[in-house]
Amino acid sequence: MLIPIGDLNPVRTTPWVLRLLLVANLGVFLLVQPLGEGPCAQQQLFLEHAMIPAEVVRGSPLTAAEVAALPTDCALEPAPDKSVRLAVLASAFLHADLLHLGGNLLFLWVFGNNVEERFGHLRFLALYLALAIVAALAFTAANPDSALTLVGASGAVAGVLGSYLVLHPTARVTVVVVPLLFLAVQLPAIVVLGAWFLLQLREVGGEAAAGGGGVAYLAHVAGFAAGALLTLLAGRRRRHRRWRQRPDR
């Protein structure tokens, strides 16, 4: 397994949106999620605010009977006033645990600044949020009856990885080789991100993580593919606009 810790691909602009996203994810985890109140409190928070595929498909929250039937030992209360549409985005800022959060923020920190520089601040924010929605809806389409919550920024972050791969396939990425934690090597982005994507494809049948939340590998794959595709389309549009603006000769 390869863990990226940096890249040799400097930027000339300050990635303000990237920093905002990092702070937002960390802030929600530390200030909003009930970390010290036990797993049941966290599952209740996820039930009230995170995306559940079955709710998205039918457009309404789980009933009391459906909540009672969830595979958990916690006595969860239904959330009849929940906005199932808003929950699709809210899920991208909730995380199951510190490892889940740390992995997402690390990948976003390493690769997000170059993508933000290419797209610009507002377009990068729009891209990130759109990728979060695409990844969540892709998982929903494949699991329309699932009553398990789906949480984490992984789908949006995967989209950023796909965009980076299109923009900078030969950029050198510094990675730590697991389990050789003290061995750091530099590899092309196409090797690092290509290996990561193939790993997600291999695990694409995975379910949401136990404990009331998680991110399915299908969300990773969908986010990555969407990020690569949207970046390709944006590049084609940019080249077409430049061609039309060339003076006649």
N, C-alpha and C positions, 0 to 999 in steps of 0.2 A: 504494500500500500504506500502511496506517495502523498505526503502532506505538504502543500505549498506554504512557504513562509515569506516569500517575497519574489519580485521579478526585476529584471534589468530592463525596465521599460519606463523611463521617467516621464512625467507630465509637466506641462508648463503652466497649468491652471490649478487653482485650489479646488479640490472636490468637495464643495460645500454640501451638496445633496447626499453624497456618500456618507459624510460625517453625520448629517442629520439622521439618516437611516440607521447608522450604527448606534447613535445615542437613543433613538426611539425604541429600537429593539431591546437594548440593554435597560432602558428606563422602564419599559413595560414589565420586563422580567423581574426587576428589583422592587419596583414601586407598586405595581398593580397585581401581579400574581401573588397569591397567599402562600409564599414559600414556607413560612414558619407555622402554618396551620394544618399541615398534614396533606396527604394525597387526596383525601375526600374533598377538601376545600378546593383544591386545584381542579379536580374533575367537575365540581359544581361550576366553577368559573368557565371551564371549557364548554360545558353544556349550555351555559347562558350566552356565551359570546363567540365561540368557535364554529367553524363550518361543519355541518353534518350533511353528507350527500343526500340522504333521504329527505331532509328538510328542504334542500335547494330544489330538488326535483318537483316536489309538490307545492312548494312555496309557503309552508307553514311549519311551526315548531313541532317537536315530538309531543305526543299526548302523554298524559300521566301514566297510562298503561304501558306505553312504549318505553318511557324512562324507567319504570319499575322492572322491565324485562332486560335492561342493559346488563352485560356481563361484568358486574362489579359488586363488591360487598358493601359499597357506600350507599347510604340512604339519600339519593339525589332527589331534588325537587324539580318539577317541570318548569320551563321558562316560556309561558304563553305569550308574553309580550316581546319576545326576541325578534329582531329583524334578520331574517335568514339571508337577505342580500348583503347587508352590511357585514355579516359574519364571514363572508367570503374573503373580504379584505382584512378584517380583524384577525383572522387565523394566521395571517402572514406575520403578525407581530407577537404571537404567543408561542412559547416553547415548552417542551416537556420537561427539560432539565438543563443544567448548566452545560453539559457536554453537547447537547443538541444546539443550544444557543452559541456556544463557543465555536463549534465547527462552522456554522453558517456565517458568523461574523468574520472569522478568519478568511474564508474564501472570498467574501464580499470585499474585505479590506485589501486583499492582494490584487484582485482583478477588477474591482469596480471603478477605480480612479481613471484608468485608461478608457473605459467605456463611457464614463461621464464626460471626459474631455472630448471624445469624438461626437457625442450626441448633443452636448450642451446640458446645462443644469436642469432646465424644466423638461426637456425631452427625455433626459435620463430618468427623471422621477416618473414621468408618464410611462416610459418603457418598463420600469421596475414594477409599478403597480399593475400594468397590463399583464406582465408575465406571471405575477402572483395569481391573477384571476384565471388566466389560461391554464396554469398548472392545476389549480383547484378544480376547475370545470372538467378538465380531462380526467382527473381521478373520479369525479362525480359521474361522468358518462360511463366509465367502466364499472362503477360500483353504485348504481342508482338506488339500491335498497339498503345500503350500509347506514347504520345508526351510530357508527363510531366517529368521534371528532377527528378532524384533520388539522394539525397545527404546525407552525414553523415557517420560516422564510425560505426553506430549501428550494421550493419551486421557482421563486423569483431569483434567488441566487444562482440556481442552475441556468436560468435564462441569461444572466450576466456572463456566466462562463461560456455559453454558446456564442454570445455576441463577441466576447474577447477572442475566441478561437477564430472567428471569421476575420476580425480586424487585425490580429497580431499572431498568426499561426507559428511564426518562427521566433517570437520573443523568447528570451531565456528566462526560465522560471526556476527559482531555487526551491528545492524540495528536500524534506527529510524522509528517509526510507525507513518504514516500519517493518520489522522490529529493531532495525539498526538506528536507534534514535539519535546517535551522535554522528551519523554519516549524512552530510548535506551535499547534494549534487545539483548541478544546473542542467536542465533538460529543455528542449523546445516545448512551447505551449501545446503544440499539436500532439506531442507524446503524453504530456501530463494530463491534459484535458480529454484527449482521446481515450486514454486508459480509464479515466474517471467515468466517462460516458459508457464505455463498454461494461464496466462494473455495474452501472445502474441498469443497463439492459439485461444483464444476467440475473439481476434480482428484481426485475420489473413486476413479478407476481406477488411481491411482498405486501402484507396488510399494514394498516396503521399500527404504530407501536403500542404495546400494552400500557396500561395505566391511564387510559382516558385520552390519549393524544399521541400524535406522531405524524410522520410524513411518509407517504407511500413512494416507492421507487418510480412508479408511473408518473407521479407529479414531477420528479426530477427529469425524467426523459422528455416529458411534454414541455416543461419549461426550457430545457436546453435547446430542443429543436425549434421552439418558438423564438427564442432569442437569436439563434443563428439565422432563421428565415427572415425575421424583421430587420436584422442588420443587413442582410443581403439586399432586401427590397429598398432599404433606406439608401444604400450605396448606389443602387441602380438609379433611383430617383435623383440623387445628387449629381450623378454623371449626366443624366438626361437634361437636367436643368442647366448645367454648365455648357453642354453642347448647344442648347437653344440660345444661350446668351452670347455665344461667340460672334464677333463681328463678321459680316460678310466680306469675302475677299474677291 
